[in-house]
Amino acid sequence: MRSPLLSHSLRQLWALDKFGYSFRVLIALAGSMGLSWYVAQPTMAIPLFLGVIASALAETDDSWLGRLSALLVTLLCFSIAAASVQLLFPYPLLFALGMAASAFSLVMLGALGERYATIAQATLILSIYSMIAADQRGSEALHPWRDPLLLLAGATWYGLLSVLWNALFAHQPVQQSLARLYRELGQYYKLKAALFEPVRQLDVEERRLQLAQQNGRVVSALNATKETLLHRLGNGRPGVKISHYLKLYFLAQDLHERVSSSHYPYQELAEAFFHSDVLFRCGRLLRLQGVACADLANAVQLRQPFRYSEANAQALGDLESSLEHLRMQSNPAWRGLLRSLRALSGNLSTMQRQLSTATNPDALEGEQDSSLLDRQPQSLRDALNRIRLQLTPTSLLFRHALRMSLALLCGYAVLHTIHPEQGYWVLLTTVFVCQPNYGATRIKLVQRVTGTALGLAVGWALFDLFPSQQIQALFAVIAGVVFFATRSSRYTLATAAITLLVLFCFNQVGDGYGLFWPRLVDTLLGSLIAAVAVFFVLPDWQGRRLNQVVANTLARSADYLRQIMTQYESGKRDDLAYRLARRNAHNADAALSTTLSNMLLEPGHFRKDAETGFRFLILSHTLLNYLSGLGAHRESLPVDARDDMLESAAQQLASSLDELANGLQHNQPVAVYSEAEEALAQQLEQTSEDIDDSHRLLQTQLGLICRQLAPLRSMAAHLIKQQRQAQR
């Protein structure tokens, strides 16, 4: 009988994101190595291993039926690539032209979505594996098609394992995606709670910057979860399990909107209520709700019941008591602030109720629109049109495709000029290191070189310590598993592992020691070529398009505001149009954060606008917080003459945001100061005491949004001026 501790440990191991992936790779590599030893042909191991690796690199999340379709497409692409290499390999000029054209075409397939980009990248990698196999055979090939067929056999073997695994454990990726989403959401709660510390001289900008960056991670997790669910919804009605997870996803969306909302500048609240514990109570409740999100993540991932802590209810009761104590003091200076605090308390109370219902998400209201937007091409015509739209030098994908094809041509010329041993590893390194932007390439270059050197050093030691080929075969399988378990999180370790795999595999059929220096030299050459290509071939410096990224955040915020106001007319409904506008606004905010992070990795001259960009990020994320505050409380308002004034104000604010976005997009000057916006802000801030809470909250939030326009105008004008000077 298993102990509870062992059972819990096994459940945790099973729930790990990379466990299923790594276990499939272990079976595939062990089976390939076992087969080569069983038939006494150790030379089979290398092409089988390379085929398994290429197929595993091509794998994307999908249902078993979708995975089977993707496998057939992958094998077709792999077959064409392997056959082309085999036929053109003896003709260097034709081979070079074919390689450049295929590299460009494969990268351009990324316009169709992540699935096609992944398959295209894996196809490019397999074609280089075919070159390595052809180079190994040399001119003494008695069976020239043997290695290409073994490559395809390895790819098919792993692909069938993947299809079977997805059929048996269809819901595991959904659970893992939801768990990651709630963990990131819980971290956002904790960072948001830090804003409520009742401390004077608090560095609010630094904390808002951390919040904006964490928001990018939450948005990424939301997008990944949506795609995972979409792959399992199909065209019919969702099953019981998927319906359960779909409701948890929509709950996360609503919680994200509510926790990202702001109801008043926190510094002013801290000043006014410095001697009260009300802000401490708000922060404590947010931290407890963050813990609840993390607990929910664990419950989903481990498939265990979620229990909502009673401490949260107590914290909410303490907050309400603190608010009541402040209200009883009847301080006239606090009237407006107390209304904002009540709105904040109401929002926290709603999140409390929603999190408590997560114990049984099937009890959540099910009448909402549960459709999800599928961004995949819906027809061949749609696919071709998407690729055609990217065929312009202004497209980042086009630049990367051209850069990759020229880098591979250069690498091919170099290896033919100096004739290095195992020279085709130069091309493989170039493919892995050459990324769409300089910052990502720089990181990958350092990790690739460091990992290769580490792998060679460890390999040298293991060769001496374990000369037995059977033990080295075991090490090769383990190294392959480590590579796939770490390639997306610890690339240096992953590179060291794949280097060990190569060394041990080649030592099965020859002299592994002879690979040490060639492998290091090839890595350095390939990395150098990738770095030169990214730096000189249509470089994508983030600062040069910063104005366009900022413009997109403001335009998407304007769309979000219009959708919110539509909901205030018709009543709250989380339909697809509203959720799409909200997600686009958050995606744009996350894209700005990512762009600025990439800028920090670029040479000093190209990141001179970074400070302006980060200030813009703080302002735009604060704007998004105020919009989320509107969205969190949206409801149908009682008919009132004031509705027309508020609707007109919202239209004016959305138009102002569009005006700023248009100026940034086209580098056209914008007014630094607007008298109309200042007058509107003053009008919105003049609220009468007899106005109902719903109208007052809408008016207050619109006033806060209006006050954001002045600093946004100032920063936009500054950025446009810098961009225009840089173009001279």
C-alpha angles and dihedrals in degrees: 000000000000118000118241089243092055091045091051091048092051091048090052091048091050091049095054113118095234099037098092092042093048093044092053090050090049092054093045096048094041090049092049093048091045091052093050091051093044094055090039093239107119090173088073091067096072100056091038091052092047091050091050091049093049092048092048090050089053093053118113130176114275145130115279091259092049090046090052091052091047090049092054091050090046093051091048090053091045091050093051091047095048093045092048092052091048094050099041100037095094091053108065098187095049089041092054093049092046092048093051093047094047093047091052093047094046094050090049089058085074086081087076095061144277095298093057093041090054093049090047092050091049090049090054090050092048091051089057090047086055089052090051090050092047091048090051092053093049117177096326096077109142091172106032094176095050098091096043089052091048090050089054091045091055091047091049092048093055092041093056090048089053093050091049092047092050090050092051098040104027097152100046095089090050091053092049093048092049091047091053090047094053092045091054090045090051090053089051089054091053094049090047090052089058089065090064096061104127093228125134118228089025113170094240094168093058091049093046089051091054089048092051091050092048089049087061090057092048091050091049090052091048092052093047092049092049091053092047091052093044091056090057100041096069118174098305135070115297117256124242095268096046091045088054092052092042090059091050088052093051089046089055090051092053093044090050092053092048098045092046091054123105125202102184140356102283095215091061091049090050091051094047097045100032092128094047129080094221096105091045087054091051092050093047092051091049091051091050090049088051088054088049090054090052090048090050089051091054092046092052094045095047093038092236131137116275116230118196112219119244088220089078093059090049091050091052091049090051090051092051090049090051091050091049090051090054092047091052090058089066095210107176091209090061100052097098093038092050090054089054089048090051089052088050091048090049090052092049090048091053091050088049091055093045094050091049090054090054086084084075109017091173087072091061115108108281102192095089122109104271097183119125126207112246108210094186116111109270098204142013089257090053090049094050091047091053091052091046091054089056095053095099132096089240090064115097090212092053090051092050092048092051091045092051095048093048092046091053091048090051091048091050091051091049095051091049091048098051097024096216120190111260087006096166089076083076090067093045092053090049092053093051097042101041105089131175093262139030097248095054091044092051092052093045092048094055092044093047095050094042093046093048092051090048092048092049092050093049091044092053090053094045092048089059096041098045112030092162111111092213091058091045089052088054090049090051091056092046091048090053091052091048090051093056093041092055108025095100097041109026107025095171091059090042091054091049089051095050089047089055090048091054093047095049094044094050090045087061090066104025145343110332091185089067090065098060102085096031090052092051094044092047091050091052092047094047092047092049092051092049092049093049091048093051092046099047110021108080091314116213101221107185094216092062092063098034091107091056093049091049090046090055092053091054094044092050090048089054090053090048091052092052092050091049092052090050088056091051087059098045102026132254115317124154094215124161095261092055095044091048093052091048093048092047090053092051092043090054090049090050091047090055090051091050092047092053092048089053090048091060089062094054127093114283097256092057096050099053090114093053095100091051089048094052091049088051090050091055091049096045093046090049088051089051089050091055090047090050088052088058091046094048093058100036114143138141108284125220111259107268137157086241090066091075092052093049093045090051090048092051091050090050092050093049090049091051091052090049090049091054091045092051092049091050093045093055098029091242119152117262129201112265092207132032120195090194092057092047090051090047091051091052091048092050092048092056101085122168120228094238095058114114119251095249094055092041093053091049091048093047093049092048088050091053090049090049091052089055091061096072096058089040090054091049093050092044092052090048093049093047090051091051092047093049091049091050090054094055 
